[in-house]
């Protein structure tokens, strides 16, 4: 099924300079191999971590709206770094994605925490369960910008991404 995934689009970028800090919305970001997004607090964490970047889809946010009764949700409330659209996020786990000039490798599911009850109201974390998105690591450095295409890459036998 993954072979037939259509191209997506980067819709939103959010960075936090510190844990529990304010999410700063950005039009561009620099992905740094093995570290994360420049300006985000995760970049100072353990190099090589599987949680350097977090992603969620616009479609997952719409599902969370339906479950919580919100007409819309500001992505900053969900505390993810990147919002993408146009791709089935359920098929993107353990895949490589090119966004702008950067290449990310998705890793684990990004489960919601109890803070989502604060952000979305009682039951917010439960409403997000299964819709929390994915964690990823940066495989290739490069800039990315809102509007960039998101492309799933085939991976060769030596694990290098190919278009």
N, C-alpha and C positions, 0 to 999 in steps of 0.2 A: 504494500500500500504506500510505503514511503516514497517509492520511485515516482509515484504519480502526484505528489504534493505540488500544488501550485506555488508560485512565488508570493511572498508576503511583503509587508511594508512596515518599517519602523515608524511608529506613531508618536512616541513620547519617550523622553529621557529624564530620569530623576537621579540626583546625587545627594548623598548625605556626608558632610565632612566629619561627623562623629556619630557614634551609636546613639540611638534615640534622638538624634538631631533633626532639625528641620530639613525637609526634602526641598532641594533647589532644582527647579525645572530648567533644563538646558536644551538648546537646539542642536548642540554638537557635544561630542565627548571623545576622548582619546582612550582606546582600549590598549592596555599594556600587557604583553604576553606574560603569563604566569602570575599576574598581580591583581588586575581588575581595571576599573575605570578611573582615570585620573580625576582627583577631587572627591572620590568616594572613600569613606572610612574603611571599607573592606580591603582597599589597596595596601593598607598598613598591617593587615593580618598575615597569617601564615602563607608564604609564597607557595604556589602550586595547589592551593585549596580548591576544592570542588565547588565552592560557593563564592566565587569572585564577583559574579554578576547574577542578578535575579531577573527573570522574564515572566511576563504574564501576557495573555492575549486580550485584545479588545473584546473578542467574543466571550471570553471567560468573565470579564468585567460585566458584560451585559447579562450573563447568567446570574452573577452575584446580585445585580440589581433586581432581577426577578425574584430571587429568593429572599431578599431583604425588604422589598417594597420601595426601594429608592428609584427615583426616575433617572438619576445619573450618579456616578461616583467619581470623584476626583482621583486619578491614579496615585497621587501623592499619599492619600489615605492608606493605600494598600502597601506602601513602602517597598515596592519593587523598583528596579533600575530601568527596565525597558518594557514598553508596551508595543507589541506587534499586532498586526491584523492580517487576515486573509489566509492563514495556515491553521491546520488542525493541530493544536498544541499537544494533544494526546499522542500524536505520532512523532513528536520531535524529541522525545527522551533518548539519550545516548546517541545523538546525531550531531553533525557539524553543520554550522550555519555561517554563511558569509553575510555580514551586515556592514555596508560601506566597504572599507578595506580590511576590516577586522574579521577574524575567524574565531568563533566560539564553539566549544563542545559542551552540549547540555549533559547534565549529570543527574542529580536527584530531583525528586519532586520537591517543590517549595511549599511545605505545609503551612497553613495559617497558624498564628500564635494567638494567645488570649488577648493581645492588644487590639485585635480586630473587633472584639466586643466593644472596646472603647471607641474605636474609629467608626464602626458601622452600627452600633447599638447592640443590645442584647441579642445573642444568637448570630452575631456577625461572623465569628470564627467557624461556627457550624455551617453557615451559608457558603463559606469559602471552601469548605472541605471538598477536595476533588477539583477545585478551580483555582488553586493557589499559584499555579505556574511551575516554572522550572528554575533550578540553579544551573550555573554554567561556569566554565573556566575559559580564560582567554588563551587560545592556541597560537594566534598570530596577531601582533600589534597592528593598530591602524586607527584612523579616525572613522567615526560614524556620525550620521546626522539624521534628524527627523526627515522622513521622506525617502530614505535609502531603501532599496529593495532588500528583502530577507530571502536568501536562497539556501536551500538544503544542499549540502555538498556530498557527492559520493566519496567514499573513503577507499583508497587503494590498499593493497595488501600490506604495504609498509606504513599504513596509517596516515599518509599525507593526504590532505584534502585536494580534490580536483573538481573543477567546475562541472 
